[in-house]
Amino acid sequence: MKKSSEKTEKLKLNAAKFLKIIPERLKKIKDASSEEIKALRSYKPNLLAAELHPQIQHTTVAEIKKLTDDVTLYTLKADGGRLAPFGAGSYISVFAEHNGVSFSRPYSIASSPGASADGVYEIAVKRKDDGFFSKLIHDSFAVGTKVDVSAPAGDFTYEPLRDAKRVICIAGGSGITPFRSMILSILDGTEDFELTLLYGAKRESEILFKDELTAAAEKDGCVKVVFVLSDEEKDGAEHGFIGAELIKKYAPEGVYSVFVCGPQAMYRYLEGELPKLGIAGKYIRKEVFGQISDPCGEPDYVKPEKEEFELTVRQGAGEKHIKCAYNETLLSAMERSGIAAPSRCRSGVCGFCHSKLVSGECYTPGRCDGRREADKLYGYIHPCSAFPLSDMIIDVPYKN
Ligand code: FES
Protein backbone atom coordinates (compact mmCIF):
# COMPACT_ATOMS: atom_id res chain seq x y z
CA MET A 1 0.00 0.00 0.00
CA LYS A 2 2.78 2.37 1.07
CA LYS A 3 4.75 1.47 -2.03
CA SER A 4 1.90 2.30 -4.39
CA SER A 5 1.28 5.72 -2.79
CA GLU A 6 5.03 6.46 -3.02
CA LYS A 7 4.88 5.51 -6.69
CA THR A 8 1.88 7.80 -7.24
CA GLU A 9 3.69 10.71 -5.52
CA LYS A 10 6.77 10.12 -7.63
CA LEU A 11 4.65 10.07 -10.78
CA LYS A 12 2.98 13.33 -9.77
CA LEU A 13 6.37 14.94 -9.19
CA ASN A 14 7.74 13.77 -12.55
CA ALA A 15 4.60 14.85 -14.38
CA ALA A 16 4.73 18.28 -12.67
CA LYS A 17 8.38 18.70 -13.75
CA PHE A 18 7.52 17.62 -17.27
CA LEU A 19 4.54 19.97 -17.52
CA LYS A 20 6.83 22.88 -16.57
CA ILE A 21 9.27 22.17 -19.40
CA ILE A 22 6.80 22.84 -22.24
CA PRO A 23 5.81 26.45 -21.36
CA GLU A 24 9.46 27.25 -20.56
CA ARG A 25 10.49 25.98 -24.00
CA LEU A 26 7.69 27.84 -25.76
CA LYS A 27 8.66 31.05 -23.97
CA LYS A 28 12.32 30.67 -24.99
CA ILE A 29 11.29 30.16 -28.63
CA LYS A 30 8.93 33.16 -28.47
CA ASP A 31 11.61 35.42 -26.98
CA ALA A 32 14.33 34.29 -29.39
CA SER A 33 15.43 36.60 -32.21
CA SER A 34 14.72 35.62 -35.83
CA GLU A 35 18.47 35.05 -36.29
CA GLU A 36 18.52 32.56 -33.44
CA ILE A 37 15.47 30.73 -34.87
CA LYS A 38 17.06 30.62 -38.33
CA ALA A 39 20.23 29.17 -36.84
CA LEU A 40 18.16 26.47 -35.12
CA ARG A 41 16.57 25.47 -38.44
CA SER A 42 19.94 24.88 -40.05
CA TYR A 43 21.40 23.16 -36.95
CA LYS A 44 22.71 19.83 -38.29
CA PRO A 45 21.04 17.48 -35.77
CA ASN A 46 17.71 19.27 -36.40
CA LEU A 47 18.08 18.80 -40.16
CA LEU A 48 18.87 15.12 -39.66
CA ALA A 49 15.92 14.71 -37.26
CA ALA A 50 13.59 16.34 -39.81
CA GLU A 51 14.84 13.96 -42.50
CA LEU A 52 14.45 10.87 -40.33
CA HIS A 53 11.14 11.88 -38.72
CA PRO A 54 9.27 14.19 -41.09
CA GLN A 55 5.78 15.16 -40.02
CA ILE A 56 4.41 14.75 -43.51
CA GLN A 57 5.85 13.23 -46.67
CA HIS A 58 4.45 14.10 -50.09
CA THR A 59 4.09 11.23 -52.54
CA THR A 60 2.29 10.31 -55.77
CA VAL A 61 0.68 6.99 -56.68
CA ALA A 62 3.13 5.59 -59.25
CA GLU A 63 1.65 2.13 -59.80
CA ILE A 64 -1.48 0.18 -58.90
CA LYS A 65 -1.64 -3.62 -58.95
CA LYS A 66 -4.64 -5.74 -58.10
CA LEU A 67 -3.49 -8.64 -55.90
CA THR A 68 -6.91 -10.30 -55.41
CA ASP A 69 -10.54 -9.31 -55.95
CA ASP A 70 -10.48 -7.06 -52.90
CA VAL A 71 -6.79 -6.29 -52.21
CA THR A 72 -4.76 -3.76 -54.20
CA LEU A 73 -1.08 -2.88 -53.97
CA TYR A 74 -0.25 0.84 -54.27
CA THR A 75 3.27 2.05 -55.03
CA LEU A 76 3.81 5.52 -53.58
CA LYS A 77 6.74 7.49 -54.98
CA ALA A 78 8.26 10.50 -53.20
CA ASP A 79 7.69 13.87 -54.84
CA GLY A 80 11.41 14.34 -55.11
CA GLY A 81 14.25 12.49 -53.39
CA ARG A 82 13.96 9.79 -50.80
CA LEU A 83 11.41 8.80 -48.19
CA ALA A 84 12.17 8.44 -44.49
CA PRO A 85 13.97 5.18 -43.67
CA PHE A 86 12.22 2.56 -41.53
CA GLY A 87 12.64 -0.85 -39.94
CA ALA A 88 10.83 -3.73 -41.70
CA GLY A 89 7.44 -4.10 -39.97
CA SER A 90 6.78 -0.34 -39.55
CA TYR A 91 3.63 1.44 -40.66
CA ILE A 92 2.72 4.81 -42.12
CA SER A 93 -0.46 6.83 -41.77
CA VAL A 94 -2.02 7.49 -45.16
CA PHE A 95 -4.05 10.71 -45.49
CA ALA A 96 -7.06 11.19 -47.76
CA GLU A 97 -9.77 13.84 -47.94
CA HIS A 98 -13.50 13.34 -47.92
CA ASN A 99 -15.92 16.28 -48.07
CA GLY A 100 -13.11 18.67 -47.21
CA VAL A 101 -12.08 16.75 -44.07
CA SER A 102 -8.72 14.99 -43.90
CA PHE A 103 -8.78 11.41 -42.58
CA SER A 104 -5.94 8.99 -42.02
CA ARG A 105 -5.46 5.27 -41.47
CA PRO A 106 -2.35 3.25 -40.63
CA TYR A 107 -0.99 0.76 -43.18
CA SER A 108 2.08 -1.45 -42.80
CA ILE A 109 4.77 -0.76 -45.36
CA ALA A 110 4.91 -3.84 -47.58
CA SER A 111 8.08 -2.94 -49.46
CA SER A 112 11.71 -3.37 -48.47
CA PRO A 113 13.26 -0.70 -46.22
CA GLY A 114 15.94 -0.34 -48.90
CA ALA A 115 13.35 0.95 -51.39
CA SER A 116 12.75 4.06 -49.23
CA ALA A 117 16.16 5.37 -50.37
CA ASP A 118 14.73 5.33 -53.92
CA GLY A 119 11.68 7.19 -52.64
CA VAL A 120 9.31 4.19 -52.68
CA TYR A 121 6.83 2.77 -50.17
CA GLU A 122 4.27 0.08 -51.07
CA ILE A 123 1.03 -0.51 -49.19
CA ALA A 124 -1.61 -3.20 -49.73
CA VAL A 125 -5.17 -2.09 -49.05
CA LYS A 126 -8.02 -4.54 -48.55
CA ARG A 127 -11.40 -3.16 -49.51
CA LYS A 128 -13.83 -3.76 -46.66
CA ASP A 129 -17.55 -3.43 -47.32
CA ASP A 130 -18.04 -1.70 -43.97
CA GLY A 131 -14.72 0.18 -44.17
CA PHE A 132 -15.11 3.82 -45.12
CA PHE A 133 -11.40 4.56 -45.62
CA SER A 134 -10.44 1.45 -47.62
CA LYS A 135 -13.34 2.18 -49.99
CA LEU A 136 -12.19 5.80 -50.26
CA ILE A 137 -8.71 4.63 -51.32
CA HIS A 138 -9.99 2.01 -53.76
CA ASP A 139 -12.43 4.45 -55.34
CA SER A 140 -10.28 7.58 -55.48
CA PHE A 141 -6.60 6.56 -55.83
CA ALA A 142 -5.35 6.41 -59.43
CA VAL A 143 -1.88 6.64 -60.93
CA GLY A 144 -0.89 10.27 -60.45
CA THR A 145 -2.98 10.87 -57.30
CA LYS A 146 -1.11 12.99 -54.75
CA VAL A 147 -0.97 11.25 -51.35
CA ASP A 148 0.44 12.56 -48.09
CA VAL A 149 1.81 10.04 -45.62
CA SER A 150 3.30 10.31 -42.14
CA ALA A 151 6.80 9.28 -41.11
CA PRO A 152 7.13 5.52 -40.51
CA ALA A 153 6.17 4.49 -36.98
CA GLY A 154 5.56 1.45 -34.78
CA ASP A 155 7.72 -1.12 -33.03
CA PHE A 156 6.67 -4.30 -34.81
CA THR A 157 10.21 -4.71 -36.04
CA TYR A 158 12.90 -7.32 -35.44
CA GLU A 159 15.23 -6.25 -32.65
CA PRO A 160 18.23 -8.59 -32.15
CA LEU A 161 18.71 -7.51 -28.51
CA ARG A 162 15.13 -8.41 -27.65
CA ASP A 163 13.99 -11.07 -30.13
CA ALA A 164 15.28 -14.61 -30.68
CA LYS A 165 17.38 -15.29 -33.76
CA ARG A 166 14.66 -17.59 -35.12
CA VAL A 167 11.19 -16.16 -35.59
CA ILE A 168 7.85 -17.78 -36.40
CA CYS A 169 5.74 -15.16 -38.20
CA ILE A 170 1.99 -15.77 -38.16
CA ALA A 171 0.06 -13.82 -40.80
CA GLY A 172 -3.64 -13.72 -41.51
CA GLY A 173 -5.02 -12.25 -44.76
CA SER A 174 -3.61 -8.80 -45.51
CA GLY A 175 -1.59 -9.06 -42.26
CA ILE A 176 1.14 -10.46 -44.51
CA THR A 177 2.41 -6.97 -45.40
CA PRO A 178 4.91 -6.35 -42.56
CA PHE A 179 6.27 -9.89 -43.04
CA ARG A 180 6.73 -9.32 -46.77
CA SER A 181 8.87 -6.30 -45.86
CA MET A 182 10.87 -8.44 -43.39
CA ILE A 183 11.39 -11.20 -45.98
CA LEU A 184 12.55 -8.67 -48.59
CA SER A 185 14.96 -7.20 -46.07
CA ILE A 186 16.38 -10.67 -45.28
CA LEU A 187 16.84 -11.27 -49.01
CA ASP A 188 18.67 -8.00 -49.53
CA GLY A 189 20.80 -8.49 -46.42
CA THR A 190 19.38 -5.63 -44.34
CA GLU A 191 18.02 -8.01 -41.68
CA ASP A 192 19.76 -11.08 -40.31
CA PHE A 193 17.40 -13.62 -38.73
CA GLU A 194 15.65 -16.88 -39.62
CA LEU A 195 12.01 -16.40 -40.51
CA THR A 196 9.38 -19.13 -40.77
CA LEU A 197 6.11 -17.78 -42.12
CA LEU A 198 2.81 -19.48 -41.31
CA TYR A 199 0.37 -17.68 -43.56
CA GLY A 200 -3.33 -18.32 -43.03
CA ALA A 201 -6.05 -17.61 -45.61
CA LYS A 202 -9.45 -19.09 -46.35
CA ARG A 203 -8.60 -20.20 -49.89
CA GLU A 204 -5.52 -20.36 -52.07
CA SER A 205 -6.89 -17.56 -54.26
CA GLU A 206 -6.79 -15.21 -51.26
CA ILE A 207 -3.06 -15.65 -50.55
CA LEU A 208 -1.23 -12.41 -51.33
CA PHE A 209 2.23 -12.48 -52.97
CA LYS A 210 2.04 -16.31 -53.23
CA ASP A 211 4.61 -16.74 -56.02
CA GLU A 212 6.92 -14.12 -54.57
CA LEU A 213 6.89 -15.75 -51.11
CA THR A 214 7.46 -19.21 -52.58
CA ALA A 215 10.40 -17.89 -54.64
CA ALA A 216 11.88 -16.17 -51.56
CA ALA A 217 11.83 -19.47 -49.63
CA GLU A 218 13.56 -21.25 -52.53
CA LYS A 219 16.20 -18.55 -52.80
CA ASP A 220 17.20 -18.05 -49.17
CA GLY A 221 17.63 -20.77 -46.55
CA CYS A 222 16.71 -18.26 -43.82
CA VAL A 223 13.13 -18.01 -45.13
CA LYS A 224 10.54 -20.81 -44.85
CA VAL A 225 6.94 -20.40 -45.99
CA VAL A 226 3.92 -22.52 -45.03
CA PHE A 227 0.46 -21.71 -46.39
CA VAL A 228 -2.47 -22.69 -44.17
CA LEU A 229 -5.94 -22.84 -45.74
CA SER A 230 -9.03 -23.01 -43.57
CA ASP A 231 -11.74 -23.51 -46.21
CA GLU A 232 -10.14 -25.83 -48.76
CA GLU A 233 -7.58 -28.61 -49.01
CA LYS A 234 -4.67 -28.19 -51.43
CA ASP A 235 -1.47 -30.11 -52.03
CA GLY A 236 1.51 -28.41 -50.43
CA ALA A 237 -0.60 -26.41 -47.95
CA GLU A 238 -1.74 -27.16 -44.42
CA HIS A 239 -5.46 -27.35 -43.77
CA GLY A 240 -7.17 -25.75 -40.74
CA PHE A 241 -6.27 -22.89 -38.42
CA ILE A 242 -2.91 -21.77 -37.10
CA GLY A 243 -2.80 -23.00 -33.52
CA ALA A 244 -0.24 -24.30 -31.02
CA GLU A 245 0.01 -27.74 -32.65
CA LEU A 246 0.83 -26.36 -36.10
CA ILE A 247 3.26 -23.80 -34.68
CA LYS A 248 5.10 -26.57 -32.79
CA LYS A 249 5.27 -28.64 -35.98
CA TYR A 250 7.27 -25.91 -37.73
CA ALA A 251 9.00 -24.32 -34.72
CA PRO A 252 12.78 -24.61 -34.60
CA GLU A 253 14.62 -26.34 -31.77
CA GLY A 254 15.37 -24.12 -28.78
CA VAL A 255 14.40 -20.50 -28.28
CA TYR A 256 12.25 -18.71 -30.85
CA SER A 257 10.09 -15.60 -31.11
CA VAL A 258 6.53 -15.46 -32.43
CA PHE A 259 5.29 -12.40 -34.36
CA VAL A 260 1.57 -12.11 -35.18
CA CYS A 261 -0.23 -9.82 -37.62
CA GLY A 262 -3.76 -10.49 -38.80
CA PRO A 263 -7.43 -9.84 -38.15
CA GLN A 264 -8.76 -9.45 -34.62
CA ALA A 265 -10.45 -12.89 -34.76
CA MET A 266 -6.99 -14.40 -35.25
CA TYR A 267 -5.61 -12.57 -32.19
CA ARG A 268 -8.53 -13.77 -30.10
CA TYR A 269 -7.99 -17.39 -31.20
CA LEU A 270 -4.24 -17.21 -30.61
CA GLU A 271 -4.75 -15.76 -27.12
CA GLY A 272 -5.76 -19.28 -26.09
CA GLU A 273 -3.15 -21.05 -28.23
CA LEU A 274 0.12 -19.17 -27.68
CA PRO A 275 0.38 -19.95 -23.94
CA LYS A 276 0.46 -23.67 -24.89
CA LEU A 277 3.83 -23.11 -26.56
CA GLY A 278 5.47 -22.53 -23.19
CA ILE A 279 7.67 -19.70 -24.45
CA ALA A 280 8.39 -16.55 -22.43
CA GLY A 281 5.99 -13.64 -22.98
CA LYS A 282 8.81 -11.36 -24.15
CA TYR A 283 9.22 -13.58 -27.22
CA ILE A 284 5.63 -13.00 -28.34
CA ARG A 285 5.03 -9.86 -30.39
CA LYS A 286 1.76 -8.70 -31.89
CA GLU A 287 1.07 -5.93 -34.36
CA VAL A 288 -1.70 -3.93 -32.78
CA PHE A 289 -3.46 -2.36 -35.72
CA GLY A 290 -7.13 -2.02 -35.56
CA GLN A 291 -9.61 -0.03 -33.70
CA ILE A 292 -11.87 -2.20 -31.55
CA SER A 293 -15.16 -1.82 -33.38
CA ASP A 294 -17.43 -2.80 -30.51
CA PRO A 295 -16.58 -2.85 -26.78
CA CYS A 296 -19.37 -5.31 -25.96
CA GLY A 297 -17.10 -8.35 -26.32
CA GLU A 298 -14.56 -7.02 -23.79
CA PRO A 299 -14.56 -8.97 -20.49
CA ASP A 300 -14.71 -5.96 -18.13
CA TYR A 301 -17.11 -3.81 -20.16
CA VAL A 302 -20.49 -2.88 -18.71
CA LYS A 303 -22.84 -1.52 -21.34
CA PRO A 304 -24.30 1.86 -20.26
CA GLU A 305 -28.06 2.33 -20.14
CA LYS A 306 -28.06 5.10 -22.74
CA GLU A 307 -27.23 4.30 -26.37
CA GLU A 308 -25.97 7.77 -27.34
CA PHE A 309 -24.15 10.56 -25.53
CA GLU A 310 -23.32 14.20 -26.06
CA LEU A 311 -19.65 14.80 -26.70
CA THR A 312 -18.34 18.35 -26.34
CA VAL A 313 -15.08 18.76 -28.22
CA ARG A 314 -12.90 21.76 -27.36
CA GLN A 315 -10.16 22.65 -29.80
CA GLY A 316 -8.27 25.87 -29.05
CA ALA A 317 -10.88 28.55 -28.41
CA GLY A 318 -13.60 26.64 -30.32
CA GLU A 319 -16.16 24.18 -29.04
CA LYS A 320 -18.42 21.72 -30.89
CA HIS A 321 -21.23 19.52 -29.60
CA ILE A 322 -21.64 16.20 -31.34
CA LYS A 323 -23.29 12.82 -30.72
CA CYS A 324 -21.30 9.70 -29.90
CA ALA A 325 -22.89 6.23 -29.77
CA TYR A 326 -21.96 3.93 -26.86
CA ASN A 327 -20.22 1.55 -29.31
CA GLU A 328 -18.16 4.01 -31.34
CA THR A 329 -14.86 5.51 -30.35
CA LEU A 330 -14.63 9.20 -29.57
CA LEU A 331 -12.25 9.55 -32.53
CA SER A 332 -14.75 7.98 -34.97
CA ALA A 333 -17.52 10.25 -33.68
CA MET A 334 -15.31 13.32 -34.19
CA GLU A 335 -14.32 12.26 -37.71
CA ARG A 336 -17.93 11.48 -38.61
CA SER A 337 -18.83 15.01 -37.51
CA GLY A 338 -16.09 16.62 -39.59
CA ILE A 339 -13.75 17.44 -36.68
CA ALA A 340 -10.11 17.09 -37.69
CA ALA A 341 -8.58 15.25 -34.75
CA PRO A 342 -5.02 13.87 -34.74
CA SER A 343 -4.46 10.12 -35.05
CA ARG A 344 -1.86 7.56 -36.17
CA CYS A 345 -2.08 3.95 -34.93
CA ARG A 346 -5.83 4.03 -34.03
CA SER A 347 -5.09 1.21 -31.61
CA GLY A 348 -4.48 3.15 -28.39
CA VAL A 349 -0.73 2.74 -28.49
CA CYS A 350 1.14 5.62 -30.17
CA GLY A 351 -0.31 8.46 -28.06
CA PHE A 352 -0.74 10.71 -31.07
CA CYS A 353 -4.43 11.36 -30.31
CA HIS A 354 -3.68 12.06 -26.61
CA SER A 355 -6.47 14.38 -25.32
CA LYS A 356 -7.58 15.79 -21.98
CA LEU A 357 -10.75 14.48 -20.38
CA VAL A 358 -12.41 17.57 -18.87
CA SER A 359 -15.52 15.80 -17.57
CA GLY A 360 -17.49 12.61 -18.00
CA GLU A 361 -16.55 8.97 -18.15
CA CYS A 362 -15.32 6.62 -20.84
CA TYR A 363 -14.22 3.01 -21.20
CA THR A 364 -10.85 1.97 -22.65
CA PRO A 365 -10.35 -1.77 -23.30
CA GLY A 366 -7.29 -2.97 -21.37
CA ARG A 367 -5.71 -4.62 -24.40
CA CYS A 368 -5.53 -1.30 -26.27
CA ASP A 369 -4.77 1.04 -23.40
CA GLY A 370 -1.28 2.33 -24.15
CA ARG A 371 -1.49 5.34 -21.83
CA ARG A 372 1.32 6.03 -19.40
CA GLU A 373 0.49 5.94 -15.69
CA ALA A 374 0.97 9.72 -15.48
CA ASP A 375 -1.58 10.21 -18.28
CA LYS A 376 -4.15 8.18 -16.40
CA LEU A 377 -3.40 10.08 -13.21
CA TYR A 378 -3.90 13.46 -14.87
CA GLY A 379 -7.02 12.49 -16.82
CA TYR A 380 -5.65 12.04 -20.33
CA ILE A 381 -7.34 9.67 -22.75
CA HIS A 382 -6.72 8.24 -26.21
CA PRO A 383 -9.93 8.97 -28.17
CA CYS A 384 -9.07 6.28 -30.75
CA SER A 385 -9.67 3.58 -28.13
CA ALA A 386 -12.16 5.25 -25.75
CA PHE A 387 -15.93 4.60 -25.74
CA PRO A 388 -18.34 6.98 -23.94
CA LEU A 389 -20.09 5.92 -20.74
CA SER A 390 -21.69 9.33 -20.13
CA ASP A 391 -21.89 12.80 -21.71
CA MET A 392 -18.33 14.06 -21.97
CA ILE A 393 -16.20 17.17 -22.52
CA ILE A 394 -12.75 16.66 -24.02
CA ASP A 395 -9.88 18.97 -25.01
CA VAL A 396 -8.42 17.83 -28.32
CA PRO A 397 -5.24 19.15 -29.95
CA TYR A 398 -5.34 20.40 -33.53
CA LYS A 399 -4.36 17.95 -36.22
CA ASN A 400 -0.95 18.73 -37.69
S1 FES B 1 -3.96 7.19 -32.61
FE1 FES B 1 -2.39 6.12 -31.61
S2 FES B 1 -3.05 6.17 -29.53
FE2 FES B 1 -4.70 7.07 -30.61
Boltz pocket constraint, residues with backbone or C-beta under 6 A from the ligand:
constraints:
  - pocket:
      binder: B
      contacts: [[A, 342], [A, 343], [A, 344], [A, 345], [A, 346], [A, 347], [A, 348], [A, 349], [A, 350], [A, 351], [A, 352], [A, 353], [A, 354], [A, 370], [A, 382], [A, 383], [A, 384], [A, 385]]
      max_distance: 6.0
